[in-house]
Amino acid sequence: MTIGQRLDRLQRRRAALEFAHAVLRKFADDGGGREAALITYYGFLSIFPALLLAETAVAWALHNHPELRRRVIAAMVPPSLQATVESAVAALPAARAAFVVALAGLVLSGTGVVRAAGGTLNHLAAVPYRLRTGTAWRPARVVAALALILSGAVTVGCLVVVGAANPGLPWVSRLLVVAGELAAAFVVLLLVARLLLERPAPVRALWPAAAPGAVAVMVVLELGAEVLPGIVRRAGPVYGAFATVAGMFTLLYLLSLALVVAAEVAAVHRARLWPRAIDRSRPTAADAHALTLLAREQERVPGQRIESRLP
């Protein structure tokens, strides 16, 4: 008996191992690392206009409360970028101009993130290209998804600021804050997935992705709040900006990777793509179904149908 056959028999004895292996196989089949890198790229371009917009909005709203404004900005912007964002706002002729410039930059870069995420979502769900034809509603759905993401980011950010600005909160209140952050992330991910998928999908098909995705968002936020300031401090004044950029890029990639894996979990669960064979010479019915879905995704015109058969 070969090593592959032994491992195959081992995973077939545990349902959790079968499912985990199926998720990893689909992640590899779909090029999940490449998809996460694409989302990270557009997401990174959106960070700076988002920070500028947030700082401008806070400065505008809290003009007569400088101390509260300073605390909120300190909680929202990484330490090494605070001076850069504040100087960018100061260099513009007025807060209104800063707000317009930041909003335009965020819309341009943010729609890139949403389009990349939508393409990844439809690829992981094996939606045929013939169903992804451009429609008049697609730009509206992209803008609506971006508005949902920004609303969720503002909601989660406000809750994070509440927790950071009030370290003496009792544990029950802190638990409620964390629950609110998780609920906001879950609802946003669920609604954005419904908007971006090019075919109807019930909630029962989407929540297996939204639930772990919301947890991933919270973990990355907490990880960034704990790890990034320490990295910047240890890097010193010369390399602090580089460390901030590298740290933010790494955290974004980890978040994108976690969201792609969460979407793969939902796709495997929805299409029942397990168990997958470790020994490629003995494919399972799930292997055949997964290959069929990959082939059908390449259907480009309305009348085209592609079939896949294993010998």
Sine and cosine of phi, psi and omega as CSV:
sin_phi,cos_phi,sin_psi,cos_psi,sin_omega,cos_omega
0.00,0.00,0.77,-0.64,-0.03,-1.00
-0.97,0.25,0.21,-0.98,0.02,-1.00
-0.90,0.45,-0.64,0.77,0.02,-1.00
-0.88,0.48,-0.64,0.77,0.03,-1.00
-0.92,0.38,-0.61,0.79,0.04,-1.00
-0.90,0.43,-0.71,0.71,0.03,-1.00
-0.90,0.43,-0.59,0.80,0.03,-1.00
-0.89,0.46,-0.71,0.71,0.02,-1.00
-0.90,0.44,-0.61,0.79,0.00,-1.00
-0.90,0.44,-0.72,0.69,-0.04,-1.00
-0.94,0.34,-0.46,0.89,0.01,-1.00
-0.94,0.35,-0.28,0.96,-0.01,-1.00
-0.99,0.12,-0.22,0.98,-0.05,-1.00
-0.77,-0.63,0.87,-0.50,-0.03,-1.00
-0.88,0.47,-0.60,0.80,0.00,-1.00
-0.90,0.43,-0.65,0.76,0.03,-1.00
-0.92,0.40,-0.65,0.76,0.05,-1.00
-0.85,0.53,-0.75,0.67,-0.05,-1.00
-0.92,0.38,-0.70,0.72,0.00,-1.00
-0.88,0.48,-0.67,0.74,0.02,-1.00
-0.91,0.42,-0.61,0.79,0.03,-1.00
-0.90,0.44,-0.64,0.77,0.03,-1.00
-0.90,0.44,-0.70,0.71,0.01,-1.00
-0.90,0.44,-0.64,0.77,0.02,-1.00
-0.90,0.44,-0.69,0.72,0.00,-1.00
-0.92,0.38,-0.60,0.80,0.07,-1.00
-0.85,0.52,-0.68,0.73,0.03,-1.00
-0.93,0.36,-0.68,0.74,0.01,-1.00
-0.87,0.49,-0.60,0.80,-0.07,-1.00
-1.00,0.05,-0.08,1.00,-0.08,-1.00
0.91,0.42,0.76,0.65,-0.09,-1.00
-0.86,0.50,-0.59,0.81,0.02,-1.00
-0.90,0.44,-0.64,0.77,0.04,-1.00
-0.91,0.42,-0.67,0.74,0.01,-1.00
-0.90,0.43,-0.66,0.75,0.03,-1.00
-0.90,0.43,-0.62,0.78,0.01,-1.00
-0.90,0.43,-0.61,0.79,0.01,-1.00
-0.91,0.42,-0.70,0.72,0.04,-1.00
-0.90,0.44,-0.64,0.77,0.01,-1.00
-0.88,0.48,-0.67,0.74,-0.02,-1.00
-0.86,0.52,-0.79,0.62,0.00,-1.00
-0.93,0.37,-0.57,0.82,0.03,-1.00
-0.90,0.45,-0.63,0.78,0.01,-1.00
-0.90,0.43,-0.61,0.79,0.04,-1.00
-0.91,0.42,-0.41,0.91,-0.04,-1.00
-1.00,0.08,-0.24,0.97,-0.12,-0.99
-0.90,0.43,-0.74,0.67,-0.15,-0.99
-0.94,0.34,-0.70,0.71,0.12,-0.99
-0.90,0.44,-0.51,0.86,0.04,-1.00
-0.92,0.39,-0.68,0.73,0.04,-1.00
-0.90,0.43,-0.67,0.74,0.02,-1.00
-0.89,0.46,-0.68,0.74,0.02,-1.00
-0.90,0.44,-0.70,0.72,-0.02,-1.00
-0.89,0.45,-0.70,0.71,-0.02,-1.00
-0.91,0.42,-0.64,0.77,0.00,-1.00
-0.91,0.41,-0.69,0.73,0.00,-1.00
-0.90,0.44,-0.67,0.74,0.01,-1.00
-0.91,0.42,-0.70,0.71,0.00,-1.00
-0.89,0.46,-0.60,0.80,0.02,-1.00
-0.93,0.36,-0.73,0.69,-0.07,-1.00
-0.95,0.31,-0.55,0.84,-0.09,-1.00
-0.93,-0.38,0.64,0.77,-0.06,-1.00
-0.87,0.50,-0.60,0.80,-0.05,-1.00
-1.00,-0.08,0.17,0.99,0.02,-1.00
-0.76,-0.65,0.95,0.30,-0.11,-0.99
-0.88,0.47,-0.60,0.80,-0.03,-1.00
-0.93,0.37,-0.70,0.71,0.05,-1.00
-0.90,0.43,-0.62,0.79,0.03,-1.00
-0.88,0.47,-0.68,0.73,0.01,-1.00
-0.89,0.46,-0.65,0.76,-0.01,-1.00
-0.93,0.37,-0.63,0.77,-0.01,-1.00
-0.92,0.38,-0.70,0.72,0.01,-1.00
-0.90,0.44,-0.63,0.77,0.03,-1.00
-0.89,0.46,-0.52,0.85,0.01,-1.00
-0.99,0.16,-0.39,0.92,-0.09,-1.00
-0.99,-0.11,-0.56,0.83,-0.13,-0.99
-0.94,-0.35,0.72,-0.70,0.07,-1.00
-0.83,0.55,0.57,-0.82,-0.10,-1.00
-0.80,0.60,-0.69,0.72,-0.07,-1.00
-0.95,0.31,-0.24,0.97,0.00,-1.00
-0.98,-0.22,-0.13,0.99,-0.06,-1.00
-0.89,0.46,-0.71,0.71,0.00,-1.00
-0.90,0.44,-0.62,0.78,0.00,-1.00
-0.90,0.43,-0.72,0.69,-0.02,-1.00
-0.91,0.41,-0.68,0.74,-0.01,-1.00
-0.91,0.41,-0.64,0.77,0.02,-1.00
-0.93,0.38,-0.56,0.83,0.04,-1.00
-0.90,0.44,-0.65,0.76,0.04,-1.00
-0.92,0.39,-0.66,0.75,-0.03,-1.00
-0.92,0.40,-0.49,0.87,-0.04,-1.00
-0.96,0.27,-0.38,0.93,0.02,-1.00
-0.98,0.21,0.44,-0.90,-0.11,-0.99
-0.91,0.42,-0.47,0.88,-0.02,-1.00
-0.36,-0.93,0.33,-0.94,0.01,-1.00
-0.88,0.48,-0.56,0.83,0.02,-1.00
-0.89,0.45,-0.67,0.74,0.03,-1.00
-0.91,0.42,-0.65,0.76,0.04,-1.00
-0.88,0.47,-0.64,0.77,0.00,-1.00
-0.91,0.42,-0.69,0.73,-0.02,-1.00
-0.91,0.41,-0.70,0.72,-0.01,-1.00
-0.90,0.44,-0.72,0.70,0.00,-1.00
-0.90,0.43,-0.64,0.77,-0.01,-1.00
-0.91,0.41,-0.66,0.75,0.02,-1.00
-0.90,0.43,-0.69,0.72,0.03,-1.00
-0.90,0.44,-0.62,0.78,0.00,-1.00
-0.93,0.36,-0.62,0.78,0.02,-1.00
-0.91,0.42,-0.69,0.73,-0.02,-1.00
-0.90,0.43,-0.73,0.68,-0.02,-1.00
-0.98,0.21,-0.57,0.82,-0.03,-1.00
-0.92,0.40,-0.61,0.79,0.05,-1.00
-0.91,0.41,-0.50,0.87,0.10,-0.99
-0.90,0.44,-0.66,0.75,0.06,-1.00
-0.88,0.48,-0.73,0.69,-0.05,-1.00
-0.90,0.43,-0.67,0.74,0.02,-1.00
-0.90,0.44,-0.67,0.74,0.03,-1.00
-0.90,0.45,-0.68,0.73,0.02,-1.00
-0.91,0.42,-0.63,0.78,0.03,-1.00
-0.91,0.42,-0.68,0.74,0.06,-1.00
-0.88,0.47,-0.66,0.75,0.04,-1.00
-0.90,0.44,-0.70,0.72,-0.04,-1.00
-0.88,0.47,-0.70,0.72,0.01,-1.00
-0.94,0.34,-0.53,0.85,0.07,-1.00
-0.92,0.39,-0.71,0.70,-0.01,-1.00
-0.91,0.41,-0.55,0.84,0.03,-1.00
-0.99,0.12,0.01,1.00,0.03,-1.00
0.83,0.55,0.66,0.75,0.08,-1.00
-0.97,0.26,0.83,-0.56,-0.02,-1.00
-0.86,0.52,0.55,-0.83,-0.01,-1.00
-0.89,0.46,-0.45,0.89,0.00,-1.00
-0.92,0.39,-0.32,0.95,0.06,-1.00
-1.00,-0.05,-0.07,1.00,-0.03,-1.00
-0.98,-0.22,0.37,0.93,-0.02,-1.00
-0.89,0.45,0.57,-0.82,-0.05,-1.00
-0.90,0.43,0.70,-0.72,0.05,-1.00
-0.77,-0.64,0.22,-0.98,0.00,-1.00
-0.92,0.39,-0.37,0.93,-0.05,-1.00
-1.00,0.08,-0.25,0.97,-0.08,-1.00
-0.88,0.47,-0.76,0.65,0.04,-1.00
-0.85,0.52,-0.61,0.79,0.01,-1.00
-0.91,0.42,-0.64,0.77,0.02,-1.00
-0.92,0.38,-0.60,0.80,0.04,-1.00
-0.90,0.44,-0.72,0.70,0.01,-1.00
-0.91,0.42,-0.65,0.76,0.02,-1.00
-0.90,0.44,-0.65,0.76,0.04,-1.00
-0.91,0.43,-0.64,0.77,0.05,-1.00
-0.89,0.45,-0.66,0.75,0.04,-1.00
-0.89,0.46,-0.64,0.77,0.06,-1.00
-0.89,0.45,-0.69,0.72,0.00,-1.00
-0.89,0.46,-0.69,0.73,0.01,-1.00
-0.91,0.42,-0.65,0.76,0.04,-1.00
-0.89,0.46,-0.69,0.72,0.04,-1.00
-0.90,0.44,-0.64,0.77,0.02,-1.00
-0.90,0.44,-0.65,0.76,0.03,-1.00
-0.90,0.43,-0.69,0.72,0.00,-1.00
-0.89,0.46,-0.76,0.65,0.01,-1.00
-0.90,0.44,-0.65,0.76,0.02,-1.00
-0.88,0.47,-0.67,0.75,0.04,-1.00
-0.89,0.46,-0.66,0.75,0.03,-1.00
-0.92,0.40,-0.61,0.79,0.06,-1.00
-0.90,0.44,-0.67,0.74,0.02,-1.00
-0.90,0.44,-0.64,0.77,0.04,-1.00
-0.86,0.51,-0.71,0.71,0.02,-1.00
-0.92,0.39,-0.63,0.78,-0.03,-1.00
-0.96,0.28,-0.57,0.82,-0.04,-1.00
-0.99,0.15,-0.19,0.98,0.00,-1.00
-0.78,-0.63,0.96,0.27,-0.04,-1.00
-0.92,0.40,-0.28,0.96,-0.03,-1.00
-1.00,-0.02,0.22,0.97,0.00,-1.00
-0.89,0.45,0.62,-0.78,0.07,-1.00
-0.91,0.41,0.32,-0.95,-0.12,-0.99
-0.90,0.44,-0.51,0.86,0.02,-1.00
-0.91,0.42,-0.68,0.73,0.02,-1.00
-0.91,0.41,-0.64,0.77,0.03,-1.00
-0.90,0.44,-0.63,0.78,0.04,-1.00
-0.90,0.44,-0.63,0.77,0.04,-1.00
-0.91,0.41,-0.62,0.79,0.04,-1.00
-0.89,0.46,-0.72,0.69,0.01,-1.00
-0.90,0.44,-0.65,0.76,0.03,-1.00
-0.89,0.45,-0.63,0.78,0.05,-1.00
-0.90,0.43,-0.64,0.77,0.05,-1.00
-0.89,0.46,-0.71,0.70,0.01,-1.00
-0.89,0.46,-0.68,0.73,-0.01,-1.00
-0.90,0.44,-0.67,0.74,0.01,-1.00
-0.90,0.45,-0.71,0.71,0.01,-1.00
-0.90,0.44,-0.65,0.76,0.00,-1.00
-0.89,0.45,-0.74,0.68,-0.04,-1.00
-0.90,0.44,-0.68,0.74,-0.01,-1.00
-0.90,0.44,-0.72,0.69,0.00,-1.00
-0.89,0.46,-0.63,0.78,0.00,-1.00
-0.91,0.42,-0.73,0.68,-0.04,-1.00
-0.94,0.35,-0.62,0.78,0.01,-1.00
-0.91,0.42,-0.64,0.76,0.04,-1.00
-0.89,0.45,-0.65,0.76,0.04,-1.00
-0.89,0.46,-0.59,0.80,-0.02,-1.00
-0.96,0.29,-0.63,0.77,-0.16,-0.99
-1.00,0.03,-0.39,0.92,0.03,-1.00
-0.93,0.37,0.72,-0.69,-0.06,-1.00
-1.00,0.04,0.28,0.96,0.12,-0.99
-0.54,-0.84,0.42,-0.91,-0.04,-1.00
-0.88,0.48,0.63,-0.77,0.02,-1.00
-0.61,-0.80,0.84,-0.54,0.02,-1.00
-0.95,0.32,0.28,-0.96,-0.01,-1.00
-0.88,0.48,-0.59,0.81,-0.02,-1.00
-0.90,0.44,-0.35,0.94,0.05,-1.00
-1.00,0.04,-0.31,0.95,-0.10,-1.00
-0.97,-0.23,-0.47,0.88,-0.09,-1.00
-0.90,0.43,-0.49,0.87,0.08,-1.00
-0.89,0.46,-0.32,0.95,0.10,-0.99
-1.00,-0.04,-0.63,0.77,-0.07,-1.00
-0.93,0.37,-0.60,0.80,-0.05,-1.00
-0.91,0.41,-0.83,0.56,0.06,-1.00
-0.91,0.41,-0.48,0.88,0.06,-1.00
-0.90,0.44,-0.66,0.75,0.04,-1.00
-0.89,0.45,-0.66,0.75,0.05,-1.00
-0.89,0.46,-0.64,0.76,0.01,-1.00
-0.89,0.45,-0.65,0.76,0.03,-1.00
-0.86,0.50,-0.71,0.70,-0.02,-1.00
-0.91,0.41,-0.67,0.74,-0.01,-1.00
-0.89,0.46,-0.70,0.72,-0.01,-1.00
-0.92,0.40,-0.63,0.78,0.05,-1.00
-0.88,0.47,-0.72,0.69,0.01,-1.00
-0.92,0.40,-0.65,0.76,0.02,-1.00
-0.89,0.46,-0.69,0.73,0.03,-1.00
-0.90,0.44,-0.66,0.75,0.00,-1.00
-0.91,0.42,-0.53,0.85,-0.03,-1.00
-1.00,0.03,-0.64,0.77,-0.17,-0.99
-1.00,-0.03,-0.68,0.73,-0.14,-0.99
-0.87,0.49,-0.73,0.69,0.03,-1.00
-0.86,0.50,-0.61,0.79,0.02,-1.00
-0.91,0.41,-0.64,0.77,0.03,-1.00
-0.89,0.46,-0.68,0.73,-0.02,-1.00
-0.91,0.41,-0.66,0.75,0.00,-1.00
-0.90,0.44,-0.68,0.73,-0.02,-1.00
-0.94,0.33,-0.41,0.91,0.00,-1.00
-0.96,0.29,-0.37,0.93,0.03,-1.00
1.00,0.08,0.08,-1.00,-0.07,-1.00
-0.93,0.37,-0.46,0.89,-0.06,-1.00
-0.98,0.21,-0.74,0.67,-0.10,-1.00
-0.99,-0.17,0.12,0.99,-0.05,-1.00
-0.88,0.48,-0.67,0.74,0.00,-1.00
-0.90,0.43,-0.66,0.75,0.03,-1.00
-0.90,0.44,-0.65,0.76,0.01,-1.00
-0.90,0.43,-0.61,0.79,0.03,-1.00
-0.90,0.44,-0.72,0.69,-0.01,-1.00
-0.89,0.45,-0.73,0.69,0.00,-1.00
-0.89,0.45,-0.65,0.76,0.01,-1.00
-0.91,0.41,-0.68,0.73,0.01,-1.00
-0.91,0.41,-0.64,0.77,0.02,-1.00
-0.90,0.44,-0.67,0.74,0.02,-1.00
-0.90,0.44,-0.69,0.72,0.01,-1.00
-0.90,0.43,-0.63,0.77,0.04,-1.00
-0.89,0.45,-0.65,0.76,0.00,-1.00
-0.92,0.39,-0.65,0.76,0.05,-1.00
-0.87,0.49,-0.67,0.75,0.03,-1.00
-0.91,0.42,-0.71,0.70,0.02,-1.00
-0.88,0.48,-0.66,0.75,0.01,-1.00
-0.89,0.46,-0.69,0.73,0.00,-1.00
-0.90,0.43,-0.64,0.77,0.01,-1.00
-0.93,0.38,-0.60,0.80,0.05,-1.00
-0.91,0.41,-0.69,0.73,0.03,-1.00
-0.89,0.46,-0.66,0.75,0.03,-1.00
-0.88,0.48,-0.65,0.76,0.05,-1.00
-0.91,0.41,-0.58,0.81,0.06,-1.00
-0.91,0.41,-0.60,0.80,0.06,-1.00
-0.85,0.52,-0.72,0.69,0.01,-1.00
-0.91,0.41,-0.63,0.77,-0.01,-1.00
-0.91,0.41,-0.68,0.73,0.02,-1.00
-0.91,0.42,-0.66,0.75,0.00,-1.00
-0.91,0.41,-0.67,0.74,-0.05,-1.00
-0.92,0.38,-0.69,0.73,-0.06,-1.00
-1.00,-0.04,0.02,1.00,-0.01,-1.00
0.79,0.61,0.83,0.56,-0.06,-1.00
-1.00,-0.05,0.73,0.69,0.09,-1.00
-0.53,-0.85,0.49,-0.87,0.07,1.00
-0.99,0.11,0.52,-0.86,0.11,-0.99
-0.97,-0.22,0.61,-0.80,-0.08,-1.00
-0.98,0.18,0.70,-0.72,0.17,-0.99
-0.98,0.19,-0.64,0.77,0.08,-1.00
-0.99,0.17,0.97,-0.26,-0.11,-0.99
-0.91,0.41,-0.30,0.95,0.01,-1.00
-0.98,0.21,-0.15,0.99,0.00,-1.00
-0.77,-0.63,0.93,0.37,-0.05,-1.00
-0.92,0.39,0.47,-0.88,0.02,-1.00
-0.99,-0.15,0.08,-1.00,0.08,-1.00
-0.89,0.46,-0.57,0.82,0.04,-1.00
-0.92,0.40,-0.58,0.82,0.08,-1.00
-0.88,0.48,-0.72,0.70,0.00,-1.00
-0.89,0.46,-0.66,0.75,-0.01,-1.00
-0.92,0.40,-0.66,0.76,0.01,-1.00
-0.89,0.45,-0.67,0.74,0.03,-1.00
-0.92,0.38,-0.57,0.82,0.06,-1.00
-0.90,0.44,-0.67,0.74,0.02,-1.00
-0.90,0.44,-0.65,0.76,0.04,-1.00
-0.88,0.47,-0.64,0.77,0.00,-1.00
-0.94,0.35,-0.69,0.73,-0.03,-1.00
-0.92,0.40,-0.43,0.90,0.03,-1.00
-0.87,0.49,-0.47,0.88,-0.06,-1.00
-0.99,0.15,0.04,1.00,0.07,-1.00
-0.92,0.39,0.86,-0.50,-0.17,-0.98
-0.97,-0.23,-0.52,0.85,-0.07,-1.00
-0.89,-0.45,0.37,-0.93,-0.12,-0.99
-0.81,0.58,-0.62,0.79,-0.07,-1.00
-1.00,0.01,-0.03,1.00,-0.09,-1.00
-0.99,0.16,0.68,-0.73,0.10,-1.00
-0.70,-0.72,0.76,-0.65,-0.03,-1.00
-0.90,-0.44,0.77,-0.64,0.05,-1.00
-0.94,-0.34,0.49,-0.87,0.02,-1.00
-0.75,-0.67,0.74,-0.68,0.01,-1.00
-0.73,-0.68,0.64,-0.77,0.12,-0.99
-0.99,-0.10,0.59,-0.80,0.00,-1.00
-0.92,0.40,0.00,0.00,0.00,0.00
